[in-house]
Amino acid sequence: MTDDITLFEAMHSARSIRKLSADPVPDALITRVLEAATQAPSGGNAQDWVFIVVRDPELRSKVGAVYRKGSDIAAKVYAARGRPVHLSERQYQRFMTSGQWLWDHLAEAPVILVVCLKPRAQPPRNKLPPEVSYDAEMAYADRIRGASIYPAVQNILLACRALGLGTVLTTNHLRCENELKALLGIPDEVATFALMPIGWPLQNFGPLTRKPVREVAFADRWGDAWAD
Amino acid sequence: MTDDITLFEAMHSARSIRKLSADPVPDALITRVLEAATQAPSGGNAQDWVFIVVRDPELRSKVGAVYRKGSDIAAKVYAARGRPVHLSERQYQRFMTSGQWLWDHLAEAPVILVVCLKPRAQPPRNKLPPEVSYDAEMAYADRIRGASIYPAVQNILLACRALGLGTVLTTNHLRCENELKALLGIPDEVATFALMPIGWPLQNFGPLTRKPVREVAFADRWGDAWAD
């Protein structure tokens, strides 16, 4: 446990950890991780997040089967897409091998965290003034949903790192989300945004390889170099 | 500067800061913040993020006008929606007052950071095997875009906190996004996800008031209490 890790050390070493030990994780640590999640901002401070902590082995096995099904589709998409230009052949192979390992082993993690978001209360159509387009507003609401949940997900990733726990943000289950929702009794109107195995890592944390800032930042206008 | 702040201290005090001094912020600090952003995960490790650091006063003023226009629509939506049940009247008034202040003062921040995401390379339709639905795959890609940018946004919020800088995640500009894109020369295929004023805070950092974990977490299945 490295409870007192600095923010920058945590951010610069919070590698995606896919190989996890089956050893149990104390509930108190999961609570601590979730407390960190709830510190994140959300649109209108609505805090519509819900976190389902799946520990039951039988249920985990079924969640793993759903994840495997979604990943089988992902595998075909990856194959059709080919290697992204920014990854070397070696990086791409490592990425694919590591991802594939998880497709088969997700259920072995002692905890599978399912990150959900309830729909935000919207104004009734007849209460909006005529100059505001209801359809545009619904499209806007849809577009910004991720802003109300993925900051919390990043806090989960960082809190796990600080507590010595491994995890990774996965979304392949969304390709068969209804099966996952049926399994866990998630109401129709609630959407899932991430599925995160959590456990003690069998891999090392960071450092991370990333594009340098000068390749991803502009000064004032698109195309004008940011000199770092 | 509190460079050595612990992760948990940063997360538990990274309040949304809307009142910012007009004093300049050294470029080196912005680079540090962006470096933190790039440590975040992204789907397939694609790192398709682009950060535009708007410092030019004239440009900031124009960005501020776009934000004001989007916020005017937001104001009508908020009025139609009314106070969310989880906020007390006092909390709601504070929230609205603080938000409204920013609608008029965004351009005074020395830096306005525009967070963009390039479209992820998708497989050509004819390369996908028949059992994979192209339309379903495009819907999936659309749905998970936030997972590739809002973790980076959260790292920006936390890094600012650690460096003593104030910022807040805003999205009102999305209601007139094309005007912002034209202003900054952002290509059609690139989407913006957040507009973040950054500067020295005129408000104090945390602590934050949030729903307790027991209200937002379930054990194994939706509805089963997580005992924290």
Contacts between the chains, C-beta under 8 A, distances in Angstrom:
chain1	res1	chain2	res2	distance
A	3	B	6	7.6
A	3	B	8	7.2
A	4	B	6	5.2
A	5	B	6	6.6
A	5	B	7	5.5
A	6	B	3	7.6
A	6	B	4	5.2
A	6	B	5	6.6
A	6	B	6	6.0
A	6	B	7	6.9
A	6	B	162	7.9
A	7	B	5	5.5
A	7	B	6	6.9
A	7	B	7	4.9
A	7	B	9	7.9
A	7	B	10	4.2
A	7	B	158	5.7
A	7	B	159	7.2
A	7	B	161	7.7
A	7	B	162	4.6
A	8	B	3	7.1
A	8	B	36	6.9
A	8	B	159	7.4
A	8	B	162	6.7
A	9	B	7	7.9
A	10	B	7	4.3
A	11	B	36	5.3
A	11	B	39	4.7
A	11	B	40	7.9
A	11	B	155	5.6
A	11	B	158	7.2
A	11	B	159	7.2
A	12	B	36	7.9
A	12	B	39	5.5
A	14	B	39	7.1
A	16	B	41	5.8
A	27	B	227	7.5
A	27	B	228	7.7
A	31	B	213	5.5
A	31	B	217	7.8
A	31	B	226	7.6
A	31	B	228	4.2
A	34	B	213	4.7
A	34	B	216	7.4
A	34	B	217	5.3
A	34	B	226	7.9
A	34	B	228	7.8
A	35	B	213	5.4
A	36	B	8	6.9
A	36	B	11	5.3
A	36	B	12	7.9
A	38	B	210	4.5
A	38	B	211	6.4
A	38	B	212	8.0
A	38	B	213	6.4
A	38	B	216	6.3
A	39	B	11	4.7
A	39	B	12	5.5
A	39	B	14	7.2
A	39	B	208	5.6
A	39	B	210	6.3
A	40	B	11	7.9
A	40	B	154	6.3
A	41	B	16	5.8
A	41	B	157	7.0
A	41	B	168	7.7
A	41	B	169	5.5
A	43	B	171	7.1
A	44	B	78	8.0
A	44	B	84	6.6
A	44	B	95	7.4
A	45	B	87	7.1
A	45	B	95	6.2
A	46	B	84	6.0
A	46	B	86	7.3
A	47	B	86	6.7
A	47	B	210	6.4
A	47	B	211	5.1
A	47	B	216	7.0
A	49	B	216	5.7
A	50	B	216	5.7
A	50	B	217	7.4
A	50	B	218	6.8
A	50	B	222	7.6
A	51	B	216	6.2
A	51	B	217	4.6
A	51	B	218	7.3
A	51	B	226	7.8
A	52	B	217	7.5
A	52	B	218	4.8
A	52	B	219	7.9
A	52	B	220	7.2
A	52	B	221	7.1
A	52	B	222	6.4
A	53	B	217	6.3
A	53	B	218	7.0
A	53	B	219	5.6
A	53	B	220	7.1
A	53	B	226	5.9
A	54	B	220	5.6
A	55	B	219	7.1
A	55	B	220	6.3
A	56	B	220	4.8
A	59	B	220	5.7
A	59	B	221	7.6
A	73	B	132	5.8
A	73	B	137	7.8
A	76	B	128	6.9
A	76	B	129	5.4
A	76	B	131	7.5
A	76	B	132	5.2
A	77	B	123	5.9
A	77	B	128	6.9
A	77	B	132	6.4
A	77	B	137	6.0
A	78	B	44	8.0
A	80	B	123	3.5
A	80	B	124	7.3
A	80	B	127	4.0
A	80	B	128	5.0
A	80	B	129	7.5
A	80	B	132	7.9
A	81	B	121	6.4
A	81	B	122	6.9
A	81	B	123	4.2
A	81	B	127	7.9
A	82	B	123	7.8
A	84	B	44	6.6
A	84	B	46	6.1
A	84	B	121	6.3
A	86	B	46	7.4
A	86	B	47	6.7
A	87	B	45	7.1
A	95	B	44	7.5
A	95	B	45	6.2
A	121	B	81	6.4
A	121	B	84	6.3
A	121	B	85	8.0
A	122	B	81	6.8
A	123	B	77	5.9
A	123	B	80	3.5
A	123	B	81	4.2
A	123	B	82	7.7
A	124	B	80	7.4
A	127	B	80	4.0
A	127	B	81	7.9
A	128	B	76	6.8
A	128	B	77	6.9
A	128	B	80	5.0
A	129	B	76	5.4
A	129	B	80	7.5
A	131	B	76	7.4
A	132	B	73	5.8
A	132	B	76	5.1
A	132	B	77	6.4
A	132	B	80	7.9
A	136	B	175	7.3
A	137	B	73	7.8
A	137	B	77	6.0
A	140	B	174	5.9
A	140	B	175	5.8
A	143	B	174	6.2
A	144	B	171	4.8
A	144	B	174	6.6
A	145	B	146	7.0
A	146	B	145	7.0
A	146	B	146	1.9
A	146	B	147	6.7
A	146	B	149	7.6
A	146	B	150	5.2
A	146	B	193	7.8
A	147	B	146	6.6
A	147	B	150	5.6
A	147	B	153	7.4
A	147	B	169	6.3
A	147	B	171	5.9
A	147	B	193	7.1
A	147	B	194	6.9
A	149	B	146	7.7
A	149	B	150	7.8
A	150	B	146	5.2
A	150	B	147	5.6
A	150	B	149	7.8
A	150	B	150	3.4
A	150	B	151	5.6
A	150	B	153	7.8
A	150	B	154	7.2
A	151	B	150	5.5
A	151	B	151	7.4
A	151	B	153	6.4
A	151	B	154	3.9
A	151	B	157	7.1
A	151	B	169	7.2
A	153	B	147	7.4
A	153	B	150	7.8
A	153	B	151	6.4
A	154	B	40	6.3
A	154	B	150	7.2
A	154	B	151	3.9
A	154	B	154	3.9
A	154	B	155	6.5
A	155	B	11	5.6
A	155	B	154	6.5
A	157	B	41	7.0
A	157	B	151	7.1
A	158	B	7	5.7
A	158	B	11	7.2
A	158	B	158	7.6
A	159	B	7	7.2
A	159	B	8	7.4
A	159	B	11	7.2
A	161	B	7	7.7
A	162	B	6	7.9
A	162	B	7	4.6
A	162	B	8	6.7
A	168	B	41	7.7
A	169	B	41	5.5
A	169	B	147	6.3
A	169	B	151	7.2
A	171	B	43	7.1
A	171	B	144	4.8
A	171	B	147	5.9
A	174	B	140	5.9
A	174	B	143	6.2
A	174	B	144	6.7
A	175	B	136	7.3
A	175	B	140	5.9
A	184	B	220	7.6
A	184	B	221	5.4
A	184	B	222	5.7
A	185	B	221	4.9
A	185	B	222	4.2
A	185	B	223	6.4
A	186	B	222	5.0
A	187	B	222	6.8
A	190	B	222	7.8
A	193	B	146	7.8
A	193	B	147	7.2
A	194	B	147	6.9
A	208	B	39	5.7
A	210	B	38	4.5
A	210	B	39	6.3
A	210	B	47	6.4
A	211	B	38	6.4
A	211	B	47	5.1
A	212	B	38	7.9
A	213	B	31	5.6
A	213	B	34	4.7
A	213	B	35	5.4
A	213	B	38	6.4
A	216	B	34	7.4
A	216	B	38	6.3
A	216	B	47	7.0
A	216	B	49	5.7
A	216	B	50	5.7
A	216	B	51	6.2
A	217	B	31	7.8
A	217	B	34	5.3
A	217	B	50	7.4
A	217	B	51	4.6
A	217	B	52	7.5
A	217	B	53	6.3
A	218	B	50	6.8
A	218	B	51	7.3
A	218	B	52	4.8
A	218	B	53	7.0
A	219	B	52	7.9
A	219	B	53	5.6
A	219	B	55	7.1
A	220	B	52	7.2
A	220	B	53	7.2
A	220	B	54	5.6
A	220	B	55	6.3
A	220	B	56	4.8
A	220	B	59	5.7
A	220	B	184	7.6
A	221	B	52	7.2
A	221	B	59	7.6
A	221	B	184	5.4
A	221	B	185	4.9
A	222	B	50	7.6
A	222	B	52	6.4
A	222	B	184	5.7
A	222	B	185	4.2
A	222	B	186	5.0
A	222	B	187	6.8
A	222	B	190	7.8
A	223	B	185	6.4
A	226	B	31	7.6
A	226	B	34	7.9
A	226	B	51	7.9
A	226	B	53	5.9
A	227	B	27	7.5
A	228	B	27	7.7
A	228	B	31	4.2
A	228	B	34	7.7
